[in-house]
Amino acid sequence: MKKIEAIIQPFKLEEVKEALKAIGVDGMTVTEVRGHGRQKGHKEVYRGQEYMVDLLPKVKIEMVIPDTRLEEVVKAVVSAARTGKIGDGKIFVFDVADAIRIRNEDRGDATL
């Protein structure tokens, strides 16, 4: 099993959810987060004062999938989240040793 964490622009969330739904991925956790990458934020002007916004709003989507679906899911997220501009986000992939469904103690891929 693989865990995918995708950090994306908030306005792309619906497109990513629809792309995942279209390929049959149902389970995910979505969290509103703040952060920055290479762009280090940006400057804004508010009431005549310039200030630095260094932690930008992002959305983190987490899901655990079978190993065999990794490339399919990554391609769906990339195509739905891409704008072609700086700040589109990142995808991180982790190995998952095991998963247990609390309700009935199913283990492994059966929990997905």
Phi and psi in radians as a Rosetta constraint file:
Dihedral C 1 N 2 CA 2 C 2 CIRCULARHARMONIC -2.202 0.35
Dihedral N 2 CA 2 C 2 N 3 CIRCULARHARMONIC 2.505 0.35
Dihedral C 2 N 3 CA 3 C 3 CIRCULARHARMONIC -1.842 0.35
Dihedral N 3 CA 3 C 3 N 4 CIRCULARHARMONIC 2.251 0.35
Dihedral C 3 N 4 CA 4 C 4 CIRCULARHARMONIC -1.929 0.35
Dihedral N 4 CA 4 C 4 N 5 CIRCULARHARMONIC 2.243 0.35
Dihedral C 4 N 5 CA 5 C 5 CIRCULARHARMONIC -2.027 0.35
Dihedral N 5 CA 5 C 5 N 6 CIRCULARHARMONIC 2.076 0.35
Dihedral C 5 N 6 CA 6 C 6 CIRCULARHARMONIC -2.016 0.35
Dihedral N 6 CA 6 C 6 N 7 CIRCULARHARMONIC 2.168 0.35
Dihedral C 6 N 7 CA 7 C 7 CIRCULARHARMONIC -1.785 0.35
Dihedral N 7 CA 7 C 7 N 8 CIRCULARHARMONIC 2.065 0.35
Dihedral C 7 N 8 CA 8 C 8 CIRCULARHARMONIC -2.317 0.35
Dihedral N 8 CA 8 C 8 N 9 CIRCULARHARMONIC 2.983 0.35
Dihedral C 8 N 9 CA 9 C 9 CIRCULARHARMONIC -1.218 0.35
Dihedral N 9 CA 9 C 9 N 10 CIRCULARHARMONIC 2.425 0.35
Dihedral C 9 N 10 CA 10 C 10 CIRCULARHARMONIC -0.999 0.35
Dihedral N 10 CA 10 C 10 N 11 CIRCULARHARMONIC -0.639 0.35
Dihedral C 10 N 11 CA 11 C 11 CIRCULARHARMONIC -1.277 0.35
Dihedral N 11 CA 11 C 11 N 12 CIRCULARHARMONIC -0.127 0.35
Dihedral C 11 N 12 CA 12 C 12 CIRCULARHARMONIC -1.677 0.35
Dihedral N 12 CA 12 C 12 N 13 CIRCULARHARMONIC -0.044 0.35
Dihedral C 12 N 13 CA 13 C 13 CIRCULARHARMONIC -1.000 0.35
Dihedral N 13 CA 13 C 13 N 14 CIRCULARHARMONIC -0.849 0.35
Dihedral C 13 N 14 CA 14 C 14 CIRCULARHARMONIC -1.083 0.35
Dihedral N 14 CA 14 C 14 N 15 CIRCULARHARMONIC -0.720 0.35
Dihedral C 14 N 15 CA 15 C 15 CIRCULARHARMONIC -1.099 0.35
Dihedral N 15 CA 15 C 15 N 16 CIRCULARHARMONIC -0.727 0.35
Dihedral C 15 N 16 CA 16 C 16 CIRCULARHARMONIC -1.160 0.35
Dihedral N 16 CA 16 C 16 N 17 CIRCULARHARMONIC -0.760 0.35
Dihedral C 16 N 17 CA 17 C 17 CIRCULARHARMONIC -1.041 0.35
Dihedral N 17 CA 17 C 17 N 18 CIRCULARHARMONIC -0.762 0.35
Dihedral C 17 N 18 CA 18 C 18 CIRCULARHARMONIC -1.137 0.35
Dihedral N 18 CA 18 C 18 N 19 CIRCULARHARMONIC -0.699 0.35
Dihedral C 18 N 19 CA 19 C 19 CIRCULARHARMONIC -1.115 0.35
Dihedral N 19 CA 19 C 19 N 20 CIRCULARHARMONIC -0.710 0.35
Dihedral C 19 N 20 CA 20 C 20 CIRCULARHARMONIC -1.209 0.35
Dihedral N 20 CA 20 C 20 N 21 CIRCULARHARMONIC -0.702 0.35
Dihedral C 20 N 21 CA 21 C 21 CIRCULARHARMONIC -1.079 0.35
Dihedral N 21 CA 21 C 21 N 22 CIRCULARHARMONIC -0.670 0.35
Dihedral C 21 N 22 CA 22 C 22 CIRCULARHARMONIC -1.105 0.35
Dihedral N 22 CA 22 C 22 N 23 CIRCULARHARMONIC -0.494 0.35
Dihedral C 22 N 23 CA 23 C 23 CIRCULARHARMONIC -1.758 0.35
Dihedral N 23 CA 23 C 23 N 24 CIRCULARHARMONIC 0.149 0.35
Dihedral C 23 N 24 CA 24 C 24 CIRCULARHARMONIC 1.533 0.35
Dihedral N 24 CA 24 C 24 N 25 CIRCULARHARMONIC 0.344 0.35
Dihedral C 24 N 25 CA 25 C 25 CIRCULARHARMONIC -1.643 0.35
Dihedral N 25 CA 25 C 25 N 26 CIRCULARHARMONIC 2.034 0.35
Dihedral C 25 N 26 CA 26 C 26 CIRCULARHARMONIC -1.782 0.35
Dihedral N 26 CA 26 C 26 N 27 CIRCULARHARMONIC -0.786 0.35
Dihedral C 26 N 27 CA 27 C 27 CIRCULARHARMONIC -1.508 0.35
Dihedral N 27 CA 27 C 27 N 28 CIRCULARHARMONIC 2.266 0.35
Dihedral C 27 N 28 CA 28 C 28 CIRCULARHARMONIC -2.800 0.35
Dihedral N 28 CA 28 C 28 N 29 CIRCULARHARMONIC 2.772 0.35
Dihedral C 28 N 29 CA 29 C 29 CIRCULARHARMONIC -2.075 0.35
Dihedral N 29 CA 29 C 29 N 30 CIRCULARHARMONIC 2.302 0.35
Dihedral C 29 N 30 CA 30 C 30 CIRCULARHARMONIC -2.085 0.35
Dihedral N 30 CA 30 C 30 N 31 CIRCULARHARMONIC 2.277 0.35
Dihedral C 30 N 31 CA 31 C 31 CIRCULARHARMONIC -2.288 0.35
Dihedral N 31 CA 31 C 31 N 32 CIRCULARHARMONIC 2.383 0.35
Dihedral C 31 N 32 CA 32 C 32 CIRCULARHARMONIC -1.431 0.35
Dihedral N 32 CA 32 C 32 N 33 CIRCULARHARMONIC 2.192 0.35
Dihedral C 32 N 33 CA 33 C 33 CIRCULARHARMONIC -2.283 0.35
Dihedral N 33 CA 33 C 33 N 34 CIRCULARHARMONIC 3.001 0.35
Dihedral C 33 N 34 CA 34 C 34 CIRCULARHARMONIC -2.308 0.35
Dihedral N 34 CA 34 C 34 N 35 CIRCULARHARMONIC 2.522 0.35
Dihedral C 34 N 35 CA 35 C 35 CIRCULARHARMONIC 3.109 0.35
Dihedral N 35 CA 35 C 35 N 36 CIRCULARHARMONIC -3.060 0.35
Dihedral C 35 N 36 CA 36 C 36 CIRCULARHARMONIC -2.682 0.35
Dihedral N 36 CA 36 C 36 N 37 CIRCULARHARMONIC 2.740 0.35
Dihedral C 36 N 37 CA 37 C 37 CIRCULARHARMONIC -1.972 0.35
Dihedral N 37 CA 37 C 37 N 38 CIRCULARHARMONIC -2.316 0.35
Dihedral C 37 N 38 CA 38 C 38 CIRCULARHARMONIC -1.105 0.35
Dihedral N 38 CA 38 C 38 N 39 CIRCULARHARMONIC -0.493 0.35
Dihedral C 38 N 39 CA 39 C 39 CIRCULARHARMONIC -1.239 0.35
Dihedral N 39 CA 39 C 39 N 40 CIRCULARHARMONIC -0.286 0.35
Dihedral C 39 N 40 CA 40 C 40 CIRCULARHARMONIC 0.961 0.35
Dihedral N 40 CA 40 C 40 N 41 CIRCULARHARMONIC 0.497 0.35
Dihedral C 40 N 41 CA 41 C 41 CIRCULARHARMONIC 1.484 0.35
Dihedral N 41 CA 41 C 41 N 42 CIRCULARHARMONIC -2.807 0.35
Dihedral C 41 N 42 CA 42 C 42 CIRCULARHARMONIC -2.734 0.35
Dihedral N 42 CA 42 C 42 N 43 CIRCULARHARMONIC 2.927 0.35
Dihedral C 42 N 43 CA 43 C 43 CIRCULARHARMONIC -1.686 0.35
Dihedral N 43 CA 43 C 43 N 44 CIRCULARHARMONIC 2.476 0.35
Dihedral C 43 N 44 CA 44 C 44 CIRCULARHARMONIC -2.277 0.35
Dihedral N 44 CA 44 C 44 N 45 CIRCULARHARMONIC 2.738 0.35
Dihedral C 44 N 45 CA 45 C 45 CIRCULARHARMONIC -1.980 0.35
Dihedral N 45 CA 45 C 45 N 46 CIRCULARHARMONIC 2.217 0.35
Dihedral C 45 N 46 CA 46 C 46 CIRCULARHARMONIC -2.317 0.35
Dihedral N 46 CA 46 C 46 N 47 CIRCULARHARMONIC 2.069 0.35
Dihedral C 46 N 47 CA 47 C 47 CIRCULARHARMONIC 0.900 0.35
Dihedral N 47 CA 47 C 47 N 48 CIRCULARHARMONIC 0.765 0.35
Dihedral C 47 N 48 CA 48 C 48 CIRCULARHARMONIC 1.414 0.35
Dihedral N 48 CA 48 C 48 N 49 CIRCULARHARMONIC -0.116 0.35
Dihedral C 48 N 49 CA 49 C 49 CIRCULARHARMONIC -1.786 0.35
Dihedral N 49 CA 49 C 49 N 50 CIRCULARHARMONIC 2.308 0.35
Dihedral C 49 N 50 CA 50 C 50 CIRCULARHARMONIC -1.592 0.35
Dihedral N 50 CA 50 C 50 N 51 CIRCULARHARMONIC 2.331 0.35
Dihedral C 50 N 51 CA 51 C 51 CIRCULARHARMONIC -2.485 0.35
Dihedral N 51 CA 51 C 51 N 52 CIRCULARHARMONIC 2.759 0.35
Dihedral C 51 N 52 CA 52 C 52 CIRCULARHARMONIC -1.610 0.35
Dihedral N 52 CA 52 C 52 N 53 CIRCULARHARMONIC 2.236 0.35
Dihedral C 52 N 53 CA 53 C 53 CIRCULARHARMONIC -1.823 0.35
Dihedral N 53 CA 53 C 53 N 54 CIRCULARHARMONIC 1.779 0.35
Dihedral C 53 N 54 CA 54 C 54 CIRCULARHARMONIC -1.777 0.35
Dihedral N 54 CA 54 C 54 N 55 CIRCULARHARMONIC -0.225 0.35
Dihedral C 54 N 55 CA 55 C 55 CIRCULARHARMONIC -2.030 0.35
Dihedral N 55 CA 55 C 55 N 56 CIRCULARHARMONIC 1.830 0.35
Dihedral C 55 N 56 CA 56 C 56 CIRCULARHARMONIC -1.553 0.35
Dihedral N 56 CA 56 C 56 N 57 CIRCULARHARMONIC 2.569 0.35
Dihedral C 56 N 57 CA 57 C 57 CIRCULARHARMONIC -1.207 0.35
Dihedral N 57 CA 57 C 57 N 58 CIRCULARHARMONIC 2.337 0.35
Dihedral C 57 N 58 CA 58 C 58 CIRCULARHARMONIC -2.413 0.35
Dihedral N 58 CA 58 C 58 N 59 CIRCULARHARMONIC 3.015 0.35
Dihedral C 58 N 59 CA 59 C 59 CIRCULARHARMONIC -2.184 0.35
Dihedral N 59 CA 59 C 59 N 60 CIRCULARHARMONIC 2.343 0.35
Dihedral C 59 N 60 CA 60 C 60 CIRCULARHARMONIC -1.900 0.35
Dihedral N 60 CA 60 C 60 N 61 CIRCULARHARMONIC 2.170 0.35
Dihedral C 60 N 61 CA 61 C 61 CIRCULARHARMONIC -1.902 0.35
Dihedral N 61 CA 61 C 61 N 62 CIRCULARHARMONIC 2.230 0.35
Dihedral C 61 N 62 CA 62 C 62 CIRCULARHARMONIC -2.093 0.35
Dihedral N 62 CA 62 C 62 N 63 CIRCULARHARMONIC 2.394 0.35
Dihedral C 62 N 63 CA 63 C 63 CIRCULARHARMONIC -2.669 0.35
Dihedral N 63 CA 63 C 63 N 64 CIRCULARHARMONIC 2.629 0.35
Dihedral C 63 N 64 CA 64 C 64 CIRCULARHARMONIC -1.982 0.35
Dihedral N 64 CA 64 C 64 N 65 CIRCULARHARMONIC 2.261 0.35
Dihedral C 64 N 65 CA 65 C 65 CIRCULARHARMONIC -2.330 0.35
Dihedral N 65 CA 65 C 65 N 66 CIRCULARHARMONIC 2.822 0.35
Dihedral C 65 N 66 CA 66 C 66 CIRCULARHARMONIC -1.152 0.35
Dihedral N 66 CA 66 C 66 N 67 CIRCULARHARMONIC 2.607 0.35
Dihedral C 66 N 67 CA 67 C 67 CIRCULARHARMONIC -0.897 0.35
Dihedral N 67 CA 67 C 67 N 68 CIRCULARHARMONIC -0.651 0.35
Dihedral C 67 N 68 CA 68 C 68 CIRCULARHARMONIC -1.187 0.35
Dihedral N 68 CA 68 C 68 N 69 CIRCULARHARMONIC -0.309 0.35
Dihedral C 68 N 69 CA 69 C 69 CIRCULARHARMONIC -1.744 0.35
Dihedral N 69 CA 69 C 69 N 70 CIRCULARHARMONIC 0.040 0.35
Dihedral C 69 N 70 CA 70 C 70 CIRCULARHARMONIC -0.956 0.35
Dihedral N 70 CA 70 C 70 N 71 CIRCULARHARMONIC -0.987 0.35
Dihedral C 70 N 71 CA 71 C 71 CIRCULARHARMONIC -1.099 0.35
Dihedral N 71 CA 71 C 71 N 72 CIRCULARHARMONIC -0.687 0.35
Dihedral C 71 N 72 CA 72 C 72 CIRCULARHARMONIC -1.071 0.35
Dihedral N 72 CA 72 C 72 N 73 CIRCULARHARMONIC -0.781 0.35
Dihedral C 72 N 73 CA 73 C 73 CIRCULARHARMONIC -1.207 0.35
Dihedral N 73 CA 73 C 73 N 74 CIRCULARHARMONIC -0.754 0.35
Dihedral C 73 N 74 CA 74 C 74 CIRCULARHARMONIC -1.060 0.35
Dihedral N 74 CA 74 C 74 N 75 CIRCULARHARMONIC -0.785 0.35
Dihedral C 74 N 75 CA 75 C 75 CIRCULARHARMONIC -1.076 0.35
Dihedral N 75 CA 75 C 75 N 76 CIRCULARHARMONIC -0.695 0.35
Dihedral C 75 N 76 CA 76 C 76 CIRCULARHARMONIC -1.124 0.35
Dihedral N 76 CA 76 C 76 N 77 CIRCULARHARMONIC -0.761 0.35
Dihedral C 76 N 77 CA 77 C 77 CIRCULARHARMONIC -1.157 0.35
Dihedral N 77 CA 77 C 77 N 78 CIRCULARHARMONIC -0.810 0.35
Dihedral C 77 N 78 CA 78 C 78 CIRCULARHARMONIC -1.047 0.35
Dihedral N 78 CA 78 C 78 N 79 CIRCULARHARMONIC -0.827 0.35
Dihedral C 78 N 79 CA 79 C 79 CIRCULARHARMONIC -1.168 0.35
Dihedral N 79 CA 79 C 79 N 80 CIRCULARHARMONIC -0.597 0.35
Dihedral C 79 N 80 CA 80 C 80 CIRCULARHARMONIC -1.400 0.35
Dihedral N 80 CA 80 C 80 N 81 CIRCULARHARMONIC -0.523 0.35
Dihedral C 80 N 81 CA 81 C 81 CIRCULARHARMONIC -1.619 0.35
Dihedral N 81 CA 81 C 81 N 82 CIRCULARHARMONIC -0.283 0.35
Dihedral C 81 N 82 CA 82 C 82 CIRCULARHARMONIC -1.273 0.35
Dihedral N 82 CA 82 C 82 N 83 CIRCULARHARMONIC 2.298 0.35
Dihedral C 82 N 83 CA 83 C 83 CIRCULARHARMONIC -1.971 0.35
Dihedral N 83 CA 83 C 83 N 84 CIRCULARHARMONIC -0.330 0.35
Dihedral C 83 N 84 CA 84 C 84 CIRCULARHARMONIC 1.552 0.35
Dihedral N 84 CA 84 C 84 N 85 CIRCULARHARMONIC 0.070 0.35
Dihedral C 84 N 85 CA 85 C 85 CIRCULARHARMONIC -1.951 0.35
Dihedral N 85 CA 85 C 85 N 86 CIRCULARHARMONIC 2.829 0.35
Dihedral C 85 N 86 CA 86 C 86 CIRCULARHARMONIC -1.045 0.35
Dihedral N 86 CA 86 C 86 N 87 CIRCULARHARMONIC 2.472 0.35
Dihedral C 86 N 87 CA 87 C 87 CIRCULARHARMONIC 1.646 0.35
Dihedral N 87 CA 87 C 87 N 88 CIRCULARHARMONIC 0.166 0.35
Dihedral C 87 N 88 CA 88 C 88 CIRCULARHARMONIC -1.093 0.35
Dihedral N 88 CA 88 C 88 N 89 CIRCULARHARMONIC -0.501 0.35
Dihedral C 88 N 89 CA 89 C 89 CIRCULARHARMONIC 2.100 0.35
Dihedral N 89 CA 89 C 89 N 90 CIRCULARHARMONIC -2.941 0.35
Dihedral C 89 N 90 CA 90 C 90 CIRCULARHARMONIC -2.501 0.35
Dihedral N 90 CA 90 C 90 N 91 CIRCULARHARMONIC 2.772 0.35
Dihedral C 90 N 91 CA 91 C 91 CIRCULARHARMONIC -2.178 0.35
Dihedral N 91 CA 91 C 91 N 92 CIRCULARHARMONIC 2.287 0.35
Dihedral C 91 N 92 CA 92 C 92 CIRCULARHARMONIC -2.034 0.35
Dihedral N 92 CA 92 C 92 N 93 CIRCULARHARMONIC 2.433 0.35
Dihedral C 92 N 93 CA 93 C 93 CIRCULARHARMONIC -2.132 0.35
Dihedral N 93 CA 93 C 93 N 94 CIRCULARHARMONIC 2.263 0.35
Dihedral C 93 N 94 CA 94 C 94 CIRCULARHARMONIC -2.173 0.35
Dihedral N 94 CA 94 C 94 N 95 CIRCULARHARMONIC 2.619 0.35
Dihedral C 94 N 95 CA 95 C 95 CIRCULARHARMONIC -1.386 0.35
Dihedral N 95 CA 95 C 95 N 96 CIRCULARHARMONIC 2.449 0.35
Dihedral C 95 N 96 CA 96 C 96 CIRCULARHARMONIC -1.988 0.35
Dihedral N 96 CA 96 C 96 N 97 CIRCULARHARMONIC 2.108 0.35
Dihedral C 96 N 97 CA 97 C 97 CIRCULARHARMONIC -1.224 0.35
Dihedral N 97 CA 97 C 97 N 98 CIRCULARHARMONIC -0.700 0.35
Dihedral C 97 N 98 CA 98 C 98 CIRCULARHARMONIC -2.844 0.35
Dihedral N 98 CA 98 C 98 N 99 CIRCULARHARMONIC 2.802 0.35
Dihedral C 98 N 99 CA 99 C 99 CIRCULARHARMONIC -2.459 0.35
Dihedral N 99 CA 99 C 99 N 100 CIRCULARHARMONIC 2.447 0.35
Dihedral C 99 N 100 CA 100 C 100 CIRCULARHARMONIC -2.239 0.35
Dihedral N 100 CA 100 C 100 N 101 CIRCULARHARMONIC 2.209 0.35
Dihedral C 100 N 101 CA 101 C 101 CIRCULARHARMONIC -1.410 0.35
Dihedral N 101 CA 101 C 101 N 102 CIRCULARHARMONIC 2.154 0.35
Dihedral C 101 N 102 CA 102 C 102 CIRCULARHARMONIC -1.132 0.35
Dihedral N 102 CA 102 C 102 N 103 CIRCULARHARMONIC -0.703 0.35
Dihedral C 102 N 103 CA 103 C 103 CIRCULARHARMONIC -0.978 0.35
Dihedral N 103 CA 103 C 103 N 104 CIRCULARHARMONIC -0.811 0.35
Dihedral C 103 N 104 CA 104 C 104 CIRCULARHARMONIC -2.318 0.35
Dihedral N 104 CA 104 C 104 N 105 CIRCULARHARMONIC 0.173 0.35
Dihedral C 104 N 105 CA 105 C 105 CIRCULARHARMONIC 1.140 0.35
Dihedral N 105 CA 105 C 105 N 106 CIRCULARHARMONIC 0.420 0.35
Dihedral C 105 N 106 CA 106 C 106 CIRCULARHARMONIC -1.017 0.35
Dihedral N 106 CA 106 C 106 N 107 CIRCULARHARMONIC 2.605 0.35
Dihedral C 106 N 107 CA 107 C 107 CIRCULARHARMONIC -2.248 0.35
Dihedral N 107 CA 107 C 107 N 108 CIRCULARHARMONIC 2.713 0.35
Dihedral C 107 N 108 CA 108 C 108 CIRCULARHARMONIC 1.222 0.35
Dihedral N 108 CA 108 C 108 N 109 CIRCULARHARMONIC -2.530 0.35
Dihedral C 108 N 109 CA 109 C 109 CIRCULARHARMONIC -1.039 0.35
Dihedral N 109 CA 109 C 109 N 110 CIRCULARHARMONIC -0.412 0.35
Dihedral C 109 N 110 CA 110 C 110 CIRCULARHARMONIC -1.114 0.35
Dihedral N 110 CA 110 C 110 N 111 CIRCULARHARMONIC -0.390 0.35
Dihedral C 110 N 111 CA 111 C 111 CIRCULARHARMONIC -1.364 0.35
Dihedral N 111 CA 111 C 111 N 112 CIRCULARHARMONIC -0.310 0.35
